[in-house]
């Protein structure tokens, strides 16, 4: 996984609010620019620090591949010297409530600056010649410490991006595996979306959402206890690997904010504010029913690898 820093200059508002980065493909004289070429190297799931007016004002996640696109009309005079055809990279940005001034922390940042193609000068000013620059992990760790308590608001975004990337890689593996028939590929792909054979198998086991009691199946999602991208082909289609959950419960389960014991007690992560559970109307004292031995195998994986990711400590509600 790579990490990136973008010096927006005059295009900051358009790009952050629009959810993208855009650069020409080459300099005005037609020559290549390293900081434009990097647009094609950024991959979905990778982190981007947004720098403008001497501050890191936002952090984003790459959410799609780089594509050829015309220069955005909203750039106006800011792009009058650029070629019309360029690279567009979709980014999901979130604003920092307290922007970071790197120059004020340059003694911490300086030792971690890239030796080549750095987005920052050694005294802490932005490199005017840089647009999208790769930054090393050591620098990222310093920046995240400076951002500090603002980062929890990005956790869900990071988890979603990482899961999406895992899913895409697994989907590509399936698509190019000559040992899997086209019918099997279709079944596995539908299982990723909680459809087809997988959902039919799940509905033979689960009758409704154990947490809310909702049994109207068109409203329920077929969730995976062990994520689809980490399953064997057999596990992807095994109904014991899933639960039928109301949409808001599915999000909590998928993100690891809740899980279940084998005997059907609700587990709530200490990372989830108590008021959220109340606002969602979830009765934490309500037993959801014991799980079968086959289901318990998958729930054990969920508790160890998904649920505890949010917090080493968790609350057992009884």
matplotlib code that plots the C-alpha trace (Angstrom):
import matplotlib.pyplot as plt

x = [0.0, 1.3, 0.6, 0.2, 0.4, -1.3, -0.4, -3.7, -2.7, -5.6, -7.7, -8.2, -11.9, -13.0, -11.1, -11.9, -15.6, -15.9, -14.2, -11.4, -7.9, -7.1, -3.8, -2.6, -0.9, 2.2, 3.7, 2.7, 5.8, 4.7, 7.4, 6.6, 6.1, 6.8, 4.0, 1.5, 2.6, 1.9, -1.8, -1.7, 0.1, -2.4, -4.7, -8.1, -7.8, -4.7, -4.5, -4.1, -3.1, -4.6, -2.3, -3.4, -2.6, 0.2, -2.1, -3.2, -6.9, -8.3, -7.5, -8.9, -9.1, -8.6, -11.9, -11.4, -8.8, -7.2, -9.0, -8.5, -10.8, -11.1, -10.1, -13.0, -14.8, -14.9, -11.1, -11.6, -8.5, -6.6, -6.1, -5.8, -2.2, -2.9, -3.7, -7.4, -6.8, -5.6, -5.8, -8.8, -8.4, -11.6, -11.0, -13.4, -12.2, -13.0, -12.2, -10.1, -11.8, -8.4, -6.1, -2.4, 0.4, 3.4, 5.8, 5.1, 6.1, 8.9, 11.5, 9.4, 8.6, 11.9, 13.7, 10.9, 10.8, 11.4, 15.0, 13.6, 10.3, 9.3, 6.1, 7.6, 10.8, 13.1, 11.9, 8.3, 6.9, 5.2, 7.2, 5.6, 6.7, 4.9, 1.3, 0.7, 3.7, 4.3, 5.3, 7.0, 5.3, 7.5, 6.2, 2.6, 3.0, 4.2, 1.3, -1.3, 0.1, -0.3, -3.8, -4.4, -7.9, -9.4, -8.5, -11.3, -13.8, -11.8, -11.8, -15.0, -13.8, -10.4, -12.1, -14.5, -11.7, -9.5, -12.4, -13.3, -9.7, -9.6, -12.9, -11.6, -8.4, -10.4, -12.8, -10.0, -8.5, -11.8, -12.3, -8.9, -9.0, -9.4, -10.2, -13.5, -16.5, -18.4, -21.5, -19.4, -17.9, -21.4, -22.4, -19.3, -19.8, -23.4, -22.4, -20.2, -23.4, -25.4, -27.5, -28.1, -27.3, -25.6, -28.7, -31.0, -28.8, -28.7, -32.5, -32.8, -31.0, -31.9, -35.6, -35.0, -32.8, -32.0, -31.3, -34.4, -36.8, -37.6, -38.6, -39.6, -36.8, -36.8, -35.5, -32.8, -29.2, -27.3, -24.2, -21.0, -19.4, -16.2, -15.7, -16.3, -12.8, -11.2, -13.3, -12.5, -15.0, -16.9, -17.1, -18.3, -21.4, -22.0, -25.2, -23.7, -21.3, -24.1, -26.8, -29.9, -29.6, -31.5, -29.4, -28.2, -27.4, -25.5, -23.3, -22.5, -21.7, -19.7, -17.6, -17.0, -18.9, -21.0, -20.6, -22.2, -21.3, -21.9, -24.9, -26.5, -25.4, -24.7, -21.2, -20.7, -17.3, -16.1, -15.3, -19.0, -20.6, -23.4, -25.7, -25.5, -27.0, -29.8, -30.4, -30.7, -33.2, -31.2, -32.1, -28.7, -30.2, -32.3, -30.8, -30.7, -30.7, -27.9, -26.0, -25.4, -22.0, -21.4, -22.2, -20.0, -16.9, -17.5, -18.6, -15.3, -13.5, -15.6, -14.9, -11.2, -10.5, -13.4, -14.8, -11.6, -10.1, -12.0, -11.0, -9.0, -11.5, -15.2, -18.4, -20.3, -23.9, -25.9]
y = [0.0, 3.5, 6.8, 10.1, 13.9, 16.4, 20.1, 21.5, 25.2, 27.0, 23.9, 22.8, 23.7, 22.3, 19.0, 18.3, 19.3, 17.4, 14.3, 14.0, 15.0, 16.2, 16.9, 17.3, 14.3, 16.4, 19.8, 22.6, 21.9, 18.2, 16.8, 14.4, 15.4, 12.9, 14.5, 13.9, 10.4, 9.5, 9.9, 6.6, 4.8, 5.5, 2.6, 2.2, 2.1, 4.3, 7.3, 10.9, 13.9, 17.2, 20.2, 23.8, 27.3, 25.8, 23.4, 19.8, 20.4, 17.0, 13.3, 11.2, 7.6, 6.7, 5.1, 4.2, 3.9, 6.8, 7.7, 10.0, 13.0, 16.6, 19.4, 20.3, 23.4, 24.7, 25.2, 28.3, 30.6, 28.3, 25.9, 28.2, 27.1, 23.3, 20.9, 20.0, 16.3, 14.9, 12.3, 12.2, 10.2, 9.7, 10.5, 10.4, 13.3, 14.2, 17.6, 17.9, 19.9, 21.3, 21.6, 20.8, 23.3, 21.2, 24.0, 24.3, 20.6, 20.5, 19.3, 16.1, 15.8, 16.7, 13.4, 11.5, 13.6, 11.7, 12.1, 12.7, 14.1, 15.5, 17.5, 19.7, 21.7, 21.1, 24.3, 23.2, 25.1, 23.3, 22.3, 24.5, 22.0, 19.1, 17.9, 14.3, 12.9, 9.5, 9.8, 7.1, 5.2, 7.0, 10.3, 9.0, 7.8, 11.3, 13.0, 10.7, 11.4, 15.1, 14.6, 12.6, 12.2, 13.4, 10.0, 7.9, 9.6, 8.1, 4.5, 3.4, 4.9, 3.1, -0.2, 0.2, 1.0, -1.9, -4.3, -3.1, -3.5, -7.0, -7.8, -6.5, -8.5, -11.7, -11.0, -10.6, -13.9, -15.7, -14.1, -15.3, -18.8, -21.3, -24.1, -22.4, -22.9, -19.8, -21.0, -21.3, -17.8, -16.4, -18.0, -16.8, -13.2, -13.2, -14.4, -11.3, -9.2, -11.5, -12.9, -16.1, -19.5, -18.1, -16.2, -19.1, -21.3, -18.7, -18.3, -22.0, -21.4, -17.9, -16.7, -13.0, -10.4, -11.8, -8.3, -6.4, -9.3, -8.1, -11.1, -9.2, -10.6, -7.9, -5.5, -7.8, -8.1, -11.4, -10.6, -12.6, -13.4, -14.2, -11.7, -12.9, -11.9, -14.1, -17.2, -20.3, -21.0, -23.4, -20.8, -18.1, -20.2, -21.7, -20.3, -21.0, -18.1, -15.6, -13.8, -12.0, -8.5, -5.3, -2.7, -0.7, -3.9, -5.2, -2.1, -2.5, -6.2, -5.7, -2.9, -5.0, -2.8, -5.7, -9.5, -12.5, -15.2, -18.8, -18.9, -15.8, -12.9, -9.6, -8.3, -4.5, -2.9, -0.3, 1.8, 2.2, 5.1, 3.9, 6.6, 5.2, 1.9, 3.7, 6.0, 2.9, 1.3, -1.8, -3.8, -5.0, -7.2, -9.2, -12.7, -13.5, -17.2, -19.8, -20.6, -24.0, -25.6, -24.8, -21.1, -20.9, -21.6, -18.4, -16.4, -17.3, -15.8, -12.7, -12.1, -12.6, -10.8, -8.3, -7.4, -7.1, -4.9, -2.0, -2.6, -5.1, -4.8, -5.3, -5.5, -8.7, -7.7, -10.2]
z = [0.0, -0.9, 0.7, -1.1, -0.6, -2.9, -3.2, -4.5, -4.8, -6.5, -7.3, -3.7, -3.2, -6.6, -6.0, -2.4, -2.7, -6.0, -4.7, -7.3, -8.3, -11.8, -13.5, -17.1, -18.6, -19.5, -19.1, -21.4, -23.6, -23.9, -21.6, -18.8, -15.2, -12.4, -10.3, -13.1, -13.8, -10.1, -10.8, -12.7, -9.9, -7.0, -6.3, -4.6, -0.9, -0.6, 1.7, 0.4, 2.5, 1.1, 1.5, 0.7, 2.0, 4.1, 5.9, 5.7, 5.5, 4.6, 4.3, 1.5, 0.2, -3.4, -4.4, -8.1, -10.8, -12.6, -15.9, -18.9, -18.5, -19.8, -17.5, -15.2, -16.3, -12.7, -12.8, -14.9, -15.1, -12.7, -15.6, -18.6, -19.2, -19.0, -21.8, -21.8, -21.6, -18.3, -15.5, -13.1, -9.9, -7.7, -4.0, -1.0, 1.1, 4.7, 6.2, 9.3, 12.1, 13.0, 10.0, 10.5, 9.8, 8.8, 9.1, 12.8, 13.2, 10.6, 13.2, 13.5, 9.8, 8.2, 9.0, 7.3, 4.1, 0.8, -0.4, -4.0, -5.2, -1.8, -1.6, 1.2, 1.4, 4.3, 6.0, 5.8, 2.8, 0.0, -3.0, -5.7, -8.4, -6.8, -7.3, -6.3, -4.4, -2.8, 0.9, 3.0, 5.9, 8.5, 7.3, 7.4, 11.0, 12.0, 10.2, 11.8, 15.2, 14.5, 13.3, 16.5, 17.7, 14.5, 12.8, 14.4, 12.1, 9.1, 10.5, 8.7, 5.5, 5.8, 6.5, 3.6, 1.2, 2.4, 2.1, -1.4, -2.5, -1.1, -2.8, -6.2, -6.0, -5.2, -8.0, -10.4, -9.2, -9.8, -13.2, -14.4, -12.8, -15.7, -13.2, -12.3, -14.6, -15.8, -13.8, -10.7, -11.3, -11.5, -8.3, -6.5, -7.8, -6.7, -3.3, -3.0, -3.3, -0.9, -3.8, -5.7, -4.4, -1.2, -0.2, -0.8, 1.4, 4.1, 4.1, 4.8, 8.0, 9.2, 9.2, 10.0, 11.7, 15.1, 16.5, 15.4, 14.8, 11.3, 9.1, 5.9, 3.7, 1.0, 3.6, 5.0, 3.9, 3.5, 5.5, 5.7, 9.1, 7.4, 4.6, 1.1, -0.1, 2.6, 2.0, 0.0, -2.8, -0.6, 2.3, -0.1, -0.8, 2.6, 4.2, 7.7, 7.0, 7.0, 8.9, 7.7, 9.2, 9.0, 7.1, 10.1, 12.0, 8.9, 8.9, 12.6, 12.1, 8.9, 10.5, 13.6, 16.0, 17.1, 17.1, 18.9, 21.3, 20.3, 22.7, 21.2, 23.4, 21.8, 21.9, 21.6, 20.9, 23.4, 20.3, 19.6, 21.7, 23.9, 22.6, 19.1, 20.2, 21.9, 18.9, 16.6, 19.0, 19.6, 22.8, 23.9, 26.7, 24.2, 23.5, 19.8, 20.1, 20.0, 16.8, 15.3, 15.4, 11.7, 12.3, 15.3, 13.2, 11.2, 14.2, 15.9, 12.8, 13.0, 16.7, 16.3, 13.0, 12.4, 15.8, 17.8, 15.1, 16.7, 20.2, 22.2, 24.9, 24.4, 26.4, 26.8, 27.2, 29.4]

ax = plt.figure().add_subplot(projection="3d")
ax.plot(x, y, z, "-o")
ax.set_aspect("equal")
plt.show()
